[in-house]
Amino acid sequence: MRRRGLAPLLAVSVTATLAPVLATSTASAAPADTVEAAAPTSAASSSATASAMDWYVKQKPKWQRCQDDLPAEYQCATIKVPLDYRVPGGKRIDMAISRIKSATPDQRHGVLLSNPGGPGGPGLDMPLHMKDALPGSTRQKYDLIGFDPRGVGRSTPVTCNLEPEEENWLRPYQEATFDKDVAWARDVAAKCRQKSGDTLKHITTRNTARDMDLLRAILGEKKISYLGYSYGTYLGAVYTQLFPQRADRFVLDSAVDPARAWRGMIQWWAEGAEPAFDRWTEWAAARSEKYGLGDTPKKVDRTFWDLVQQADETPIEMDGQTYTGDDIRSMMRGAVFSVQDGTELVVELKKAAAGEPASAKKLPAPAGTARLAADSDTPADNGTASFWTVVCNDNSAAWSRDPESYRRDAIEDKNRYPLFGDFASSIKPCAFWDKSAEPATVVNNKVGSLVVQNQWDSQTPLPSGQALHADLKGSKMLTVLGGEGHGVYPSGNACTDGTVAGYLTTGKLPAKDLTCQATADSNADAGEDRKQDVPSGSPLPQRSPDRF
């Protein structure tokens, strides 16, 4: 890999380069030219911190072929990062990294990091997916860099030693089972604390952003470019806040609202489902002759809720599986973001309820049942364990410590958002988590970036993307009107793909916010991806339907 001079890099590695190492007590990092104000007060402690961080920056990754059955150009290595950036001389943990170098060094612009989402999603193989996704003119500009975030996959993984049933976390509110749900949440938090110990509190988005900047320094780069999906948009936004002078070309696809991380983002799944459900009833009513669900939106609505009531009384059986009313509400939350998927779901359930032949293959999984696949060397519960460590550690203040407040919220939100309100608002392990080591990051900067959003995204609704756009004062927003699915780029839509690729290639943002119109083909691809739990169009290896 082409490196810039190391001596000038080391001169700034402890101040501007790794500023948040010394600024862990503030919600947002100080500007690069004032970070010394946040440094240790004594000269001795400053010198010790500088020396410890210089050791990390001087690392030389030992690149080697990742796997014999994968392309030789896809290389992997492991570097060390501080567990606690406030004490860089303390415990070190692994960060697994990967790359595919640019094949045209004379046209190379820099490095492009990427994150597939999560929290808890491994990203080591992202360069392979990005190589296939990026057009040649963009691909040749970058060394493609992947990494497993701290706590994830091959980067010193965390575990809570959870059983599969303990990972089922989106639980509907029922008075008879609420005490059991409280006990489950308390037990998960206790098991995580017991199993991962002191490591647990340091698995945060802020620290992952610091790891990214340390990686930047090790690679000898002045800046990084970045493509992040879903949770990856929050990680990218936090990076721009902590390291505004180190952010180059940032694409944030299917965006998280930083002010709602993380309880509010989970609750937004319920809020966003209601307008999507209304849209679905209108679509299905207009096609009543084909689907037979009702010739008005009100009748379609009634068809659905009658099925829920029937399943509450006697679960509906299909292909050896039984579906309760709660299962149906849960499945419908994701399905209605595609009018076609929502219709197929209800049609099949209606057949099964009437004793007619029906196929469960057209049904999505109920909420909370998916388990992210783990590498053979990774704890089986790593996806869930790393999810909770980040969701709870990033902003413990967002989570009430009173279990009864979750009961009240679940009851209230089930009335306000009947499809999914109680799932989203009921008790979670964060109610029993330890206090965050740092305050939540307030994102408010002028770093240039491109926020990309589908209108009918099931995981990060359109208002979430608009909120991040407002926080990033230097950003432009690309909205795909009629766009379905979670993850936009690439979608095969010339308007959206051309805008993103153009920015990554030239560094020039659109002069103003843009809208593109979804195409039938791009939405059809989104539907196929949803059935495989893969964000629409995007080059991601996989995604649990109940992650960001």
Secondary structure, 3 states (H helix, E strand, C coil): CCCCCHHHHHHHHHHHHCHHHHCCCCCCCCCHHHHHHHCCCCHHHHHHHHHHHHHHHCCCCCCEECCCCCCCCCEEEEEEEECCCCCCCCCEEEEEEEEECCCCHHHCCEEEEEECCCCCCCCCCHHHHHHHHCCHHHHCCEEEEEECCCCCCCCCCCCCCCCHHHHCCCCCCCCCCHHHHHHHHHHHHHHHHHHHHHHHHHCCHHHHHHHHHHHHHHCCCCCEEEEEECHHHHHHHHHHHHCHHHEEEEEEECCCCHHHCCHHHHHHHHHHHHHHHHHHHHHHHCCHHHHCCCCCHHHHHHHHHHHHHHHHHCCEEECCEEECHHHHHHHHHHHCCCHHHHHHHHHHHHHHHCCCCCCHHHCCCCCCCCCCCCCCCCCCCHHHHHHHHHHHHCCHHHCCCCHHHHHHHHHHHHHHCCCCHHHHHCCCHHHHCCCCCCCCCCCCECCCEEEEEEEECCCCCHHHHHHHHHHECCEEEEEEEEEECCCCCCCCCHHHHHHHHHHHHHCCCCCCCEEEECCHHHHHHHHHHHHCCCCCCCCCCCCCCCCC
